[in-house]
Amino acid sequence: MAKKHQLDSASHSRRPIYMDHHATTHVDRRVLEAMLPYFTEIIGNAASIDHEYGAEANRAVEKARQQIAALINAQPDEIIFTSGATESDNLAILGTAEQHADRGNHIITCVTEHKAVLDSCQYLEQKGYRVTYLPVDQYGLIDPDDVRRAITPQSILISVMAANNEIGTLAPLADIGRIAREHEVLFHTDATQAAAYIPLNVEVLDIDLLSLSAHKMYGPKGIGALYVRKRRPRVRVSAQMRGGGHERGMRSGTLNVPGIVGLGKAAEIAAKEMKAEAKRVGELRDLLWHRLQENLEGVQLNGHPTQRLPNNLSVAIPSVESRSLLVQVKHDVALSTGSACTTAIVEPSHVILALGYGEERAHSSVRFGLGKENTQRDIEFVVECLKASVQRLKWLVAT
Ligand SMILES: Cc1ncc(COP(=O)(O)O)c(C=O)c1O
């Protein structure tokens, strides 16, 4: 089966099937085409608008702001461009802490957040802020009542991710947003993984700050955005990058116009195609889960069975060391054990550990991130590869 697939697809590509879309995605051709003129023809600095070069670059940036705002039901002037979600998370958390230092020093977040959020919070702890790291249940779900109970008069920010990048669990954003609003605490969500798959409406969900990244939604790497609410309430974050006062003074630096055009186009496509693609990829993911259950004895699901990203599947394969498995299959399929940003460090995933299962499960977990180019044929092929490799690994361990 494995061979057949490779031969059939040889004329097209001999590369492994890519199923690591939580780490990054390819750039959609339509996005690339929209970006290309901004490298060689429309070359102006969007802040240098006394001539046509700058003015046309500026118009492209403003169009992208509209496209991104439309995806989350924000206003264009509420979009701040950054270098990606890491920077957006840092700006949201450090910027709010600094801006509101006279109001309070308490931040509420969750143990399963991305390192961009956790490290920012830990940095603030060193500076004298207090951070509450809320637990999750065995599905990775945060309890909104825990959020309510954690709030004190000193609380200034709640930061809870929209969808987890390892196990795909979706947070109860509407409940948390309501609680945050009732207590007049700002609400930030890292929507990096959710933005292309889950409708996010910052008005309905009472979100004040929202992080996005282009390369997780078929746009280019190195460009992202932070939504900063401007009305009811007017939110401001202290700049973490100082300079020419770009982006309403919240993020200085010459704008990456081609990247911004790419992020805008990616957001426009995501808004248009989200419903159909979420359904398509969700069906593939369900098929993958069924096939894995049929072929891998004792395989267990990490994360919530239904409240999860449609393109995510995270499983534990008992008695199999997932790193060894990924090495075995790497010429056939590109998978991950967890978040790419921490794979340089071989330590058990903090997300799987937070589910309460212990290190063994963390070391036997594999993450599938499905995406636009994956097909039913890929699923069948990948399951065959995994089945053969798991048998081989078990045999090696037994002999
Ligand atoms: C949930 C989440 N937040 C933040 C990031 C960082 O994004 P970027 O690569 O754009 O800095 C990632 C990337 O893995 C992510 O999955």
The ligand as an SDF file (V2000), in Angstrom:
LIG
                    3D

 16 16  0  0  0  0  0  0  0  0999 V2000
   -1.5190   28.6570   19.7590 C   0  0  0  0  0  0  0  0  0  0  0  0
   -0.2760   29.2730   19.2120 C   0  0  0  0  0  0  0  0  0  0  0  0
    0.0980   30.4820   19.6280 N   0  0  0  0  0  0  0  0  0  0  0  0
    1.1960   31.0730   19.1530 C   0  0  0  0  0  0  0  0  0  0  0  0
    2.0130   30.4670   18.2230 C   0  0  0  0  0  0  0  0  0  0  0  0
    3.2140   31.1740   17.6980 C   0  0  0  0  0  0  0  0  0  0  0  0
    2.9210   31.6500   16.4060 O   0  0  0  0  0  0  0  0  0  0  0  0
    4.0290   32.3150   15.4620 P   0  0  0  0  0  0  0  0  0  0  0  0
    4.7650   31.1780   14.8410 O   0  0  0  0  0  0  0  0  0  0  0  0
    3.2490   33.1060   14.4630 O   0  0  0  0  0  0  0  0  0  0  0  0
    4.8920   33.1740   16.3060 O   0  0  0  0  0  0  0  0  0  0  0  0
    1.6600   29.1910   17.7700 C   0  0  0  0  0  0  0  0  0  0  0  0
    2.5570   28.4560   16.8440 C   0  0  0  0  0  0  0  0  0  0  0  0
    2.8010   27.2730   16.9850 O   0  0  0  0  0  0  0  0  0  0  0  0
    0.4800   28.5840   18.2640 C   0  0  0  0  0  0  0  0  0  0  0  0
    0.0990   27.3710   17.8550 O   0  0  0  0  0  0  0  0  0  0  0  0
  1  2  1  0
  2  3  1  0
  2 15  2  0
  3  4  2  0
  4  5  1  0
  5  6  1  0
  5 12  2  0
  6  7  1  0
  7  8  1  0
  8  9  2  0
  8 10  1  0
  8 11  1  0
 12 13  1  0
 12 15  1  0
 13 14  2  0
 15 16  1  0
M  END
$$$$
